[in-house]
Amino acid sequence: MALNIKPIADRVVVEAAPAEEKTASGLYIPDTAKEKPQSGTVVAVGEGKKDEPLTVKVGDQVLYGKYSGTEITYEGKEYLIMRESDIYAVL
């Protein structure tokens, strides 16, 4: 995926996973009750700080905090820009 956004320093761009449409039992979840996804795919990374290189790379599946990052829309798609420290784990 070629994304023309280049994050600065220790920031990464994440494409959030789609929200759940159905429960495990098969019930459909209305838009008003859907929770924000807390996982996604890294699509762009910065260069890191001077003494701290980034540990995530493009293509990594990550878990992040519920209210982490700033939501942006670029070329019709929703992304999150966040610091690497907002990422809790790589799946």
C-alpha positions in Angstrom: 0.0 0.0 0.0 1.5 3.3 -1.0 0.5 6.0 1.4 1.8 9.5 0.7 1.8 10.5 4.4 5.3 10.6 6.1 4.9 10.8 9.9 7.5 12.8 11.8 9.8 11.5 14.6 8.2 8.7 16.6 4.7 8.9 15.1 3.0 6.2 13.1 -0.1 6.1 10.9 -2.5 3.2 11.6 -5.5 2.1 9.6 -8.0 0.9 12.2 -9.7 -2.5 11.8 -13.3 -2.4 10.9 -15.8 -2.3 13.8 -17.7 -5.5 14.6 -21.0 -5.7 12.7 -22.4 -8.8 14.5 -22.1 -10.3 18.0 -20.8 -13.9 18.4 -24.4 -15.1 18.7 -25.4 -13.4 15.3 -27.1 -10.3 16.5 -26.4 -7.1 14.4 -24.9 -4.2 16.3 -26.5 -0.8 15.4 -24.1 2.1 14.5 -24.8 3.9 17.8 -23.7 0.9 19.9 -20.5 0.1 18.0 -17.3 0.5 19.9 -14.2 2.0 18.5 -11.7 -0.6 17.3 -8.5 -0.9 19.3 -6.5 -2.7 16.7 -5.2 -1.9 13.3 -2.5 -2.1 10.7 0.5 0.2 10.6 0.6 1.8 7.1 3.4 4.4 7.6 6.2 5.1 10.2 8.4 8.0 11.1 12.2 7.9 11.4 12.2 7.7 15.2 13.9 10.0 17.7 17.7 10.5 17.7 18.4 7.9 20.4 15.2 5.8 20.1 14.6 3.9 16.8 11.0 2.7 16.1 10.2 -0.9 16.9 7.1 -1.1 14.7 7.2 -1.4 10.9 4.7 -1.0 8.1 2.4 -4.0 7.9 2.4 -4.8 11.7 -0.9 -5.6 13.3 -1.0 -3.5 16.6 -3.2 -2.9 19.6 -3.6 0.6 20.9 -5.5 2.6 23.5 -9.2 3.3 23.0 -8.7 7.1 22.8 -5.2 7.1 21.3 -4.1 9.1 18.3 -5.8 11.7 16.1 -8.3 10.7 13.5 -7.6 12.0 10.0 -9.3 11.4 6.6 -6.9 11.1 3.6 -8.1 10.2 0.1 -11.4 9.0 1.5 -10.0 6.6 4.1 -9.9 7.0 7.9 -6.5 6.8 9.6 -5.1 7.4 13.1 -1.8 9.2 13.7 -0.3 8.4 17.1 3.0 8.2 18.9 4.7 4.8 19.1 4.3 4.9 22.9 0.5 4.8 22.4 0.8 1.3 20.9 0.5 -1.4 23.5 1.4 -4.5 21.6 2.3 -6.0 18.2 0.1 -9.0 17.2 
